[in-house]
Amino acid sequence: MKSELLLTTVVGSYPQPDWLVNRENLKNRLPPRVRAREIWRVEERFLEAAQDDATLLAIRDMELAGIDIITDGEIRRESYSNRFATALDGFDIDNPGVALNRTGHPNPVPRVVGPVRRSRPIQVRDVEFARRNTDRRLKITLPGPFTIAQQAQNDYYPDDQSLAMDIAAAVNAEIRDLRAAGADVVQLDEPYLQARPEKAKAYALAAINRALEGVEGDTALHTCFGYAHIVKKRLSGYSFLTELNDCLARQLSIEAAQPNLDLSILAKIASKTIVLGVLNLDDMAVETPEIVAARIRSALKFVPPDRLIVAPDCGMKYLPREVAFRKLKALVAGAGIVRGELRPTATGGRLGGGR
């Protein structure tokens, strides 16, 4: 039986095929906050079936690469956030507003014109489809309440915190249904924690914890510096990270390879399992297993192996599919090298980890 140490996963996305989306359109624009139907190459009446086929390709690639905890590749999404956010009541997506994205550029966003509510399941079919087609552990991702609130023009609520708390209630209802549909891990994507740290300090934890309230099983929270394809100027450390010790998520997913993160920060997040990015997605060169292993060993100086899961940095959707697959193979091989080094000690402990 395979060791449970140093499991491998992906953050969420995987490259969508060229026959499904216009990848040049996708790469030459900001991630859409409202709907962007123009990126799809397939007629609306055939789109769901085409997305199903492409999702199967993503699942099989992850399985063939040897990934332990897979996703559906987020194949059905125009961006990580808009599929869920634009399906909520209270958002006007036909008459969008404007908000600045994390690079400071204006971007069309949904306008909040009434109470935000979830009137129906949004991603349950995504989980059900993936669950029928894999026996691997399955993770599903959805945008977190703080980030959704930052990606909207608030024309209804007295303040953004009130908006975020109602979004959190909607997210909570969705998470419960996703768990019931067969998701082993549910992940909230909260990149704007890093982009808007002062606002995050004011109310992000309250919103995140409301979204995860009463949820059983494994939950994760992902935060990052933005897609490598888009955000080139990156800080070397997070502005809002150790605060996440107090969130209800069991796992904390962060990128570390591209920003060359000082991994000593991991010692200050002792309450969480760390999902660590060890593949640099700003570099088309495929890491060798030895490079991946070295990055994992660096993390093990600060977090024990039973609290470490390894992953790419985020934004795999922007890579060529061949590059993405080869990077995942290297990820699995590198984790295998280090796993083999974690031999049992005479007292039943393991070498190579530390706090």
SULFENFEN-V761769 format. One record per helix or strand of 3 or more residues. SS is the DSSP state (H for helix, E for strand). FROM is the first residue (numbers start at 1). TO is the last residue. If there is no record, write none. Layout:
ss = (SS | SS)
from = (FROM | FROM)
to = (TO | TO)
This chain:
ss = (H | H | H | H | E | E | H | E | H | E | H | E | H | H | E | H | E | H | E | H | H | E | H | H)
from = (23 | 37 | 44 | 82 | 89 | 106 | 124 | 137 | 145 | 152 | 160 | 185 | 192 | 197 | 218 | 242 | 251 | 263 | 273 | 289 | 305 | 308 | 316 | 321)
to = (27 | 39 | 65 | 85 | 100 | 117 | 132 | 143 | 150 | 154 | 181 | 189 | 195 | 212 | 223 | 246 | 254 | 268 | 277 | 299 | 307 | 311 | 318 | 341)
